[in-house]
Amino acid sequence: MHAQGRQEREQSYPESLREPSMKFNRSRLLFGLYVLAVILLTEIVTAYLKVSAWPAYLVWVMFFLEHMNPQRIAHILVGTITGMILILLAPTIIGALARIMGPETGRLVYILLAVYAIFAFGEMIPVILNNFTFLVITVAAVALAAPNPAPVQWLVVAVLGGGLMILATLLVGRAMGLPRPTLAHAP
């Protein structure tokens, strides 16, 4: 009796709140292999080109976080471009601010202004200033501390590589005939 009541309650829950099924899902298993193939291909190409792969992966993960919704691709790519442009502008603007208020204060003021713009104007121009912009600024700022930072290269890899990864995901999903809900819950 208890198990039947639990099953009835779970049926009324949205799918995302139901207990995970321990059954193998052939489509998800195949889609998982596709994901591995894209990772392998990305690693081979970026190693050959001697470029960082992380910007492409970042864009691809953002697409998965948006449940592979094609309508969000512009927000992802334009937000990424905006974030990278803000990173590229940082040295010039921080340098100008540093002459007025010192390097540390100039850096802090730039960060505060960039983050404020994202949150204050994000609803007015959501394709340009959004959570993706904020994420890219945060990750790219950390990557700047690594040896040989290359923000222009990161911008190109994010847009071209990430865009190709998104396109491949959409094409494979369509070719596999996966319904939207199956794709929407991919990693």
TIVEXVEX-222462 format. One line per 2 residues: number of its first residue (from 1); their letters; for each residue x, y, z of N, C-alpha, C, CB. Coordinates in steps of 0.05 Angstrom, whole numbers, plus 32768, in hexadecimal, padded with zeros to 4 digits. Glycine has a CB too. Layout:
BEGIN
NUM	A	X Y Z X Y Z X Y Z X Y Z  ...
//
This chain:
BEGIN
1	MH	8010 7FE8 8000 8000 8000 8000 8011 8019 8000 7FED 8000 8018  8026 8018 8011 8038 8030 8013 8046 8035 7FF8 804D 802B 8028
3	AQ	804F 8020 7FEA 805D 8023 7FD1 804A 802F 7FBB 8069 8009 7FC7  8031 8026 7FBC 801E 802F 7FA8 8018 804D 7FAC 8004 801F 7FA9
5	GR	8015 8055 7FC5 8011 8072 7FCB 8028 8083 7FC3 800B 8076 7FE9  8040 8079 7FC7 8058 8088 7FBE 8059 808B 7FA0 8072 8079 7FC8
7	QE	8052 8075 7F92 8052 8076 7F74 803E 808B 7F6B 804D 805B 7F68  8027 808B 7F77 8012 809E 7F6F 801B 80BB 7F73 7FF8 8099 7F7E
9	RE	8028 80C0 7F8B 8032 80DB 7F90 8047 80E3 7F7C 803E 80DC 7FAD  805A 80D0 7F76 806F 80D6 7F63 8065 80DC 7F47 8083 80BF 7F61
11	QS	804F 80CF 7F3F 8043 80D5 7F25 803A 80F1 7F23 802C 80C1 7F1F  8032 80FE 7F39 8029 8119 7F38 8040 812D 7F38 8016 811F 7F50
13	YP	8058 8124 7F3E 8070 8136 7F3E 8079 813B 7F22 8087 8129 7F4E  8085 8153 7F1D 8092 8157 7F03 80A8 8142 7F00 809E 8174 7F01
15	ES	80AF 813B 7EE7 80C2 8126 7EE2 80DD 812B 7EF0 80C7 8124 7EC4  80E5 8145 7EF2 80FF 814B 7EFE 8100 8145 7F1C 8106 8168 7EF9
17	LR	80E8 8142 7F29 80E7 813D 7F45 80E3 811F 7F4C 80D2 814D 7F52  80DD 810F 7F38 80D8 80F3 7F3C 80F3 80E5 7F42 80CB 80E6 7F24
19	EP	80F1 80CE 7F4F 8109 80BF 7F55 8115 80B6 7F3A 8103 80A7 7F67  8130 80B6 7F38 813C 80AD 7F20 8136 8090 7F1A 815A 80B2 7F21
21	SM	8133 808A 7F00 812E 806F 7EF8 8149 8060 7EF6 811F 806E 7EDD  8149 8048 7EFF 8162 8038 7EFD 8162 8028 7EE3 8164 8025 7F15
23	KF	814F 802D 7ED1 814E 801F 7EB8 8161 802C 7EA4 8131 801E 7EAC  816D 801C 7E92 817E 8027 7E7D 816C 8035 7E68 818F 8012 7E71
25	NR	8175 804C 7E60 8167 805A 7E4B 8179 805A 7E33 815E 8078 7E54  8172 804C 7E1E 8184 8048 7E07 818B 8063 7DFA 8176 8037 7DF2
27	SR	8178 8075 7DF8 817D 8090 7DEC 8192 809F 7DFD 8164 80A0 7DEA  818F 809E 7E17 81A2 80AD 7E28 81BE 80A0 7E26 8198 80AD 7E45
29	LL	81BF 8086 7E25 81D9 8078 7E22 81E6 8080 7E08 81D5 805A 7E23  81D7 8081 7DF2 81E3 808A 7DD8 81EB 80A7 7DD9 81CF 8085 7DC2
31	FG	81DA 80B8 7DE5 81E0 80D4 7DE7 81F9 80D8 7DF7 81C8 80E4 7DF3  81FC 80C9 7E0D 8215 80CA 7E1D 822D 80C4 7E0D 8213 80B7 7E35
33	LY	822B 80B0 7DFB 8242 80AA 7DE9 8248 80C1 7DD6 823C 8090 7DD9  8233 80CE 7DCD 8237 80E5 7DBC 8246 80FB 7DCB 821C 80F0 7DB1
35	VL	823E 8100 7DE4 824C 8114 7DF4 8269 810D 7DF7 823E 8116 7E10  826F 80F4 7DFC 828B 80EC 7DFE 829A 80F0 7DE3 828D 80CE 7E06
37	AV	828D 80EB 7DCD 8299 80EF 7DB3 829F 810D 7DAE 8287 80E4 7D9C  828D 811E 7DB6 8292 813B 7DB3 82A9 8144 7DC4 8278 814B 7DBA
39	IL	82AA 813A 7DDC 82C1 8141 7DEE 82DB 8138 7DE2 82BD 8134 7E0A  82DC 811F 7DD8 82F4 8115 7DCC 82FC 8125 7DB3 82F0 80F7 7DC3
41	LT	82E9 812B 7DA2 82EF 813B 7D8A 82F9 8157 7D92 82D6 813D 7D79  82EC 8163 7DA6 82F4 817E 7DAF 8310 817E 7DB9 82E1 8188 7DC4
43	EI	8317 8169 7DC9 8332 8167 7DD3 8347 8164 7DBD 8334 8150 7DE7  8341 8154 7DA9 8353 814F 7D93 8357 8169 7D83 8349 8139 7D81
45	VT	8341 8176 7D7C 8343 818F 7D6C 8351 81A5 7D7B 8327 8198 7D63  834A 81A9 7D94 8357 81BF 7DA3 8374 81BA 7DA9 8348 81C4 7DBD
47	AY	837B 81A0 7DAD 8397 8199 7DB1 83A7 819E 7D97 839A 817C 7DB9  839B 8197 7D80 83A8 819B 7D66 83AC 81B9 7D61 8398 818E 7D50
49	LK	8397 81C9 7D67 8399 81E6 7D63 83A7 81F5 7D79 837D 81F1 7D60  83AE 81E7 7D8E 83BB 81F2 7DA6 83AC 820A 7DB1 83D8 81FB 7D9E
51	VS	8392 8205 7DB5 8380 8219 7DC2 8373 820D 7DDA 836B 8224 7DAD  8369 821D 7DEC 835B 8214 7E03 833F 820A 7DFB 8359 822B 7E19
53	AW	8337 81F4 7E07 831D 81E9 7E01 8307 81F3 7E14 831D 81CA 7E02  830F 81FD 7E2B 82FB 8204 7E3F 82E6 8218 7E36 830A 8210 7E57
55	PA	82EC 822C 7E25 82D6 823E 7E1D 82C0 8230 7E0D 82E1 8255 7E0C  82C7 821C 7DFD 82B3 820D 7DEE 82A2 81FC 7E01 82C0 81FB 7DD8
57	YL	82B0 81EF 7E14 82A1 81DF 7E27 828E 81F0 7E38 82B5 81D0 7E3A  8298 8208 7E3F 8287 821A 7E4F 826D 8221 7E41 8296 8234 7E56
59	VW	826F 8227 7E27 8257 822D 7E17 8245 8215 7E15 8260 8237 7DFB  8251 81FD 7E11 8242 81E5 7E0E 8233 81DE 7E28 8254 81CD 7E06
61	VM	8240 81E1 7E3E 8233 81DC 7E58 821C 81F0 7E5C 8248 81DF 7E6F  8220 8209 7E55 820A 821D 7E57 81F2 8214 7E47 8214 8239 7E4E
63	FF	81F7 8208 7E2F 81E1 81FE 7E1F 81D2 81E8 7E2D 81EC 81F5 7E03  81E1 81D5 7E39 81D5 81C0 7E48 81C5 81CB 7E60 81EA 81AC 7E52
65	LE	81D0 81DF 7E6E 81C2 81EC 7E84 81A8 81F8 7E7C 81D4 8201 7E92  81A6 8201 7E63 818E 820C 7E57 817C 81F7 7E4B 8194 8222 7E43
67	HM	8181 81DE 7E53 8171 81C7 7E4A 8171 81C4 7E2B 8155 81C9 7E54  8188 81CB 7E1F 818B 81C9 7E02 8175 81D7 7DF3 818D 81AB 7DFA
69	NP	816D 81ED 7DFD 8158 81FD 7DF0 8165 820E 7DDA 8149 820E 7E05  815F 8209 7DC1 816A 8218 7DAB 8164 8236 7DAD 8160 820E 7D90
71	QR	814E 823D 7DBA 8147 825A 7DBC 815A 8269 7DCF 812B 825C 7DC7  816A 825A 7DDE 817D 8267 7DF1 8199 826A 7DE5 817E 8258 7E0B
73	IA	819E 8260 7DCD 81B9 8260 7DC1 81C3 827D 7DBE 81B9 8252 7DA6  81B2 828F 7DB5 81BB 82AB 7DB2 81C3 82B7 7DCD 81A5 82BC 7DA5
75	HI	81B4 82B2 7DE2 81BA 82BC 7DFC 81D5 82B1 7E05 81A4 82B4 7E10  81DA 8297 7E00 81F3 828B 7E08 820B 8297 7DF9 81F2 826C 7E04
77	LV	8209 8297 7DDF 8220 82A0 7DCF 8225 82BE 7DD2 821B 829A 7DB1  8210 82CE 7DD1 8213 82EB 7DD4 821C 82F2 7DF0 81F9 82FA 7DCC
79	GT	8211 82E5 7E04 821A 82E9 7E20 8237 82E2 7E23 8209 82D9 7E33  8240 82CD 7E16 825C 82C4 7E16 826E 82D9 7E09 825F 82A9 7E08
81	IT	8265 82E2 7DF2 8275 82F7 7DE4 8277 8310 7DF5 8268 82FE 7DC9  8261 8318 7E01 8261 8330 7E12 8275 832C 7E2A 8245 8336 7E1D
83	GM	8274 8315 7E36 8286 8310 7E4D 82A3 8311 7E44 8280 82F5 7E59  82A9 8305 7E2D 82C5 8305 7E23 82CD 8322 7E1C 82C8 82F3 7E0B
85	IL	82BB 8331 7E11 82C2 834D 7E0A 82C7 835D 7E24 82AB 835B 7DFA  82B8 8358 7E38 82BD 8366 7E52 82D8 835E 7E5D 82A7 835F 7E66
87	IL	82E0 8345 7E59 82FB 833C 7E62 8310 834A 7E51 82FE 831D 7E5F  830C 834C 7E36 831F 8359 7E25 8322 8377 7E2B 8317 8355 7E07
89	LA	830C 8384 7E33 830D 83A0 7E39 8319 83A6 7E54 82F1 83AC 7E38  8319 8392 7E66 8322 8396 7E81 833D 83A4 7E84 8322 837C 7E8F
91	PT	8352 839B 7E77 836C 83A7 7E7B 836D 83C5 7E74 8382 8399 7E6A  8360 83CD 7E5E 835F 83E9 7E56 8350 83FA 7E6B 8353 83EC 7E3A
93	II	8338 83F0 7E72 8327 8400 7E84 8333 8400 7EA0 830B 83F5 7E85  833D 83E9 7EA9 8349 83E8 7EC4 8362 83FA 7EC4 8351 83CB 7ECB
95	GA	8371 83FA 7EAE 8389 840C 7EAD 8381 8429 7EAF 8398 8407 7E93  836C 8431 7EA1 8363 844D 7EA3 8359 8453 7EBF 834C 8452 7E8F
97	LA	834A 8441 7ECB 8340 8445 7EE6 8357 8445 7EFA 832C 842F 7EEE  836C 8435 7EF5 8383 8433 7F07 8391 844E 7F09 8396 841E 7EFE
99	RI	8392 845D 7EF4 839F 8478 7EF4 8390 848B 7F07 83A0 8484 7ED8  8377 8486 7F0A 8366 8498 7F1A 8365 848E 7F37 834A 849A 7F0F
101	MG	8362 8474 7F3B 835D 846A 7F56 836F 8453 7F5F 8341 8460 7F58  8383 844D 7F50 8396 8437 7F58 838D 841D 7F4B 8397 8435 7F76
103	PE	83A0 840A 7F47 839A 83F2 7F39 8385 83E0 7F46 83B3 83E2 7F35  8388 83DB 7F60 8375 83C9 7F6D 8359 83D5 7F6E 837E 83C3 7F8A
105	TG	8356 83EF 7F74 833C 83FB 7F74 8330 83FD 7F58 833D 8418 7F80  8341 8402 7F44 8339 8403 7F28 832E 83E8 7F1F 834F 840C 7F16
107	RL	833C 83D2 7F27 8333 83B7 7F20 8318 83B1 7F2D 8348 83A3 7F29  8316 83B8 7F47 82FD 83B3 7F55 82E6 83C3 7F49 8300 83BA 7F73
109	VY	82EA 83DC 7F42 82D5 83ED 7F37 82CC 83E1 7F1C 82DF 840A 7F33  82DF 83D8 7F0B 82D8 83CC 7EF2 82C7 83B3 7EF6 82F1 83C4 7EE2
111	IL	82CF 83A1 7F08 82BF 8389 7F0E 82A3 8390 7F17 82CE 8378 7F23  82A2 83A3 7F2A 8287 83AB 7F34 8276 83B7 7F1E 828B 83C0 7F4A
113	LA	8281 83C8 7F0D 8272 83D3 7EF7 8268 83BE 7EE3 8282 83E9 7EE8  827A 83AB 7EDC 8272 8396 7EC9 825C 8385 7ED5 828A 8385 7EC2
115	VY	825F 837C 7EEE 824A 836B 7EFA 8230 837B 7EFE 8254 8361 7F16  8232 8394 7F06 821A 83A5 7F09 820C 83A7 7EEE 8222 83C1 7F13
117	AI	821A 83AC 7ED8 820D 83AE 7EBE 81FE 8395 7EB7 8223 83B4 7EA8  820A 837E 7EBD 81FC 8364 7EB7 81E2 8363 7EC5 820E 834D 7EBE
119	FA	81E2 8369 7EDF 81CA 8366 7EEF 81B6 837D 7EEB 81D1 8363 7F0C  81C0 8395 7EE8 81AF 83AC 7EE5 81A1 83AE 7ECA 81BE 83C6 7EEB
121	FG	81B0 83A6 7EB5 81A5 83AA 7E9A 819E 838F 7E8C 81B9 83B8 7E89  81A2 8379 7E9A 819D 835F 7E8F 8180 835A 7E86 81A4 834A 7EA3
123	EM	816D 8366 7E94 8152 8362 7E8C 814B 8374 7E74 813F 8369 7EA3  8159 838A 7E70 8154 839B 7E59 8161 8390 7E3F 815F 83B7 7E5E
125	IP	8179 8384 7E42 8187 8378 7E2B 8190 835C 7E32 819E 838A 7E22  817D 8349 7E37 8185 832F 7E41 8196 831E 7E2F 816C 8320 7E48
127	VI	8195 8323 7E15 81A6 8313 7E03 81C3 831B 7E07 819D 8317 7DE5  81C8 8334 7E0E 81E4 833E 7E10 81EF 833B 7E2C 81E5 835C 7E08
129	LN	81E0 8344 7E40 81E8 8342 7E5C 81D7 832E 7E6A 81E7 835E 7E6A  81E3 8317 7E72 81D4 8302 7E7E 81E6 82F1 7E90 81C6 82F0 7E69
131	NF	81DB 82DC 7E9B 81EA 82CA 7EAD 8202 82BE 7E9E 81D8 82B5 7EB8  8200 82BA 7E84 8216 82AF 7E75 822D 82C3 7E74 820D 82A7 7E58
133	TF	8226 82DC 7E71 823B 82F1 7E72 824A 82F0 7E8D 822E 830D 7E6E  823A 82EE 7EA2 8245 82EE 7EBD 8257 82D5 7EC1 822F 82EE 7ED2
135	LV	824E 82BE 7EB7 825D 82A6 7EBA 8278 82A7 7EAA 824D 828E 7EB0  8276 82B1 7E92 828E 82B4 7E81 82A3 82C7 7E8E 8287 82BD 7E65
137	IT	8299 82DD 7E98 82AB 82F0 7EA5 82B9 82E3 7EBC 829C 830A 7EAE  82AA 82D5 7ECC 82B5 82C8 7EE4 82CA 82B3 7EDC 829F 82BB 7EF4
139	VA	82C3 82A1 7ECA 82D6 828B 7EC2 82EE 8297 7EB3 82C7 8277 7EB0  82E9 82A9 7EA1 8300 82B5 7E91 8312 82C5 7EA3 82F5 82C6 7E7B
141	AV	8307 82D2 7EB7 8318 82E1 7ECA 832B 82CF 7ED9 8307 82F2 7EDE  8321 82B7 7EE1 8332 82A3 7EEE 8346 8299 7EDB 8320 828C 7EFA
143	AL	833E 8294 7EC2 8350 8289 7EAD 8367 829D 7EA7 8341 8281 7E94  8361 82B7 7EAA 8376 82CB 7EA5 838E 82C7 7EB6 836A 82E7 7EA9
145	AA	838B 82BB 7ECE 83A1 82B7 7EE0 83B3 829F 7ED8 8396 82B2 7EFC  83A9 828E 7EC6 83B8 8277 7EBC 83CE 8281 7EA9 83A6 8263 7EAE
147	PN	83E3 8270 7EA5 83F8 8278 7E93 83ED 827C 7E76 840E 8263 7E92  83F7 8290 7E68 83F1 8295 7E4C 83D3 829A 7E47 83FA 827F 7E3B
149	PA	83C6 82AD 7E55 83AA 82B2 7E50 83A6 82BC 7E33 839F 82C6 7E64  8390 82B4 7E27 838A 82BB 7E0B 836D 82C1 7E07 8393 82A4 7DF8
151	PV	8363 82D8 7E12 8346 82DD 7E11 833B 82E0 7DF4 8341 82F6 7E1F  834A 82E9 7DE1 833F 82EA 7DC6 833B 82CE 7DBB 8353 82FA 7DB3
153	QW	834F 82BD 7DC0 834C 82A1 7DB8 8334 8294 7DC7 8366 8291 7DBF  8331 829A 7DE0 831A 828F 7DEF 8300 8297 7DE3 831C 8298 7E0C
155	LV	82FE 82B0 7DDA 82E6 82BA 7DCE 82DF 82AA 7DB4 82E8 82D8 7DC7  82F3 82A6 7DA4 82F0 8297 7D8B 82E8 827A 7D91 8309 8298 7D79
157	VA	82F6 826D 7DA3 82F1 8251 7DAA 82D5 824E 7DB6 8306 8246 7DBE  82CD 8262 7DC7 82B2 8260 7DD3 829C 8262 7DBE 82AF 8277 7DE8
159	VL	829F 8275 7DAC 828A 827A 7D98 828A 8264 7D83 828D 8295 7D8B  82A1 825F 7D77 82A2 824B 7D61 82A0 822E 7D6C 82BC 824E 7D51
161	GG	82B2 8228 7D7F 82B2 820D 7D8B 8298 8207 7D9A 82CA 8209 7D9D  8290 8219 7DAB 8277 8215 7DBA 825F 8214 7DA8 8274 822A 7DCF
163	GL	825F 8226 7D94 8249 8226 7D81 8247 820C 7D71 824C 823D 7D6E  825E 8201 7D69 825F 81E8 7D5B 8256 81D0 7D6D 827B 81E2 7D4F
165	MI	825D 81D1 7D86 8255 81BD 7D98 8237 81BD 7D9C 8264 81C0 7DB4  822B 81D5 7D9E 820E 81D8 7DA1 8201 81CE 7D87 8206 81F6 7DA6
167	LA	820B 81D5 7D70 81FF 81CC 7D57 8200 81AE 7D55 820E 81D9 7D3F  8217 81A2 7D5C 821A 8185 7D5B 8206 8178 7D6E 8237 817D 7D62
169	TL	8202 8183 7D85 81EF 8178 7D98 81D3 8178 7D8D 81F0 8188 7DB3  81CB 818F 7D81 81B0 8190 7D75 81AD 817D 7D5E 81AB 81AD 7D6B
171	LV	81C1 817A 7D4D 81BF 8168 7D36 81BE 814B 7D3F 81D7 816C 7D24  81CE 8143 7D52 81CE 8128 7D5C 81B4 8121 7D6A 81E6 8123 7D70
173	GR	81AA 8134 7D7A 8190 8130 7D87 817A 812B 7D72 8189 8147 7D99  817A 813B 7D5D 8166 8138 7D48 816A 811E 7D39 8168 8150 7D34
175	AM	8183 8117 7D32 8189 80FE 7D24 8181 80E6 7D34 81A6 80FD 7D1C  8185 80E7 7D4E 817D 80D1 7D5F 815F 80D0 7D64 818C 80D3 7D7A
177	GL	8152 80E5 7D5C 8135 80E6 7D60 812D 80E9 7D7D 8128 80CE 7D55  813F 80F5 7D8D 8139 80F8 7DAA 8124 810D 7DAE 8153 80FF 7DB9
179	PR	8110 8107 7DBE 80FB 811C 7DC3 8108 8132 7DD5 80E2 810F 7DD1  80FC 8149 7DD4 8107 8160 7DE3 810A 815A 7E01 80F4 8177 7DE0
181	PT	80F7 814C 7E0E 80FB 8147 7E2B 8114 8136 7E30 80E3 813A 7E37  811A 8123 7E1E 8132 8113 7E22 814B 8124 7E20 8134 80FC 7E0E
183	LA	814C 8135 7E0B 8162 8147 7E08 8164 815B 7E1F 8161 8156 7DEE  814D 8164 7E29 814C 8179 7E3D 8159 8170 7E57 8130 8182 7E43
185	HA	815B 8156 7E5C 8166 814C 7E75 8182 8141 7E72 8154 8138 7E81  818F 8147 7E5C 81AA 813D 7E58 81BD 814C 7E6A 81B3 8141 7E3A
187	P	81D5 8142 7E6D 81E8 814F 7E80 81EE 816B 7E7A 8202 813F 7E81
//
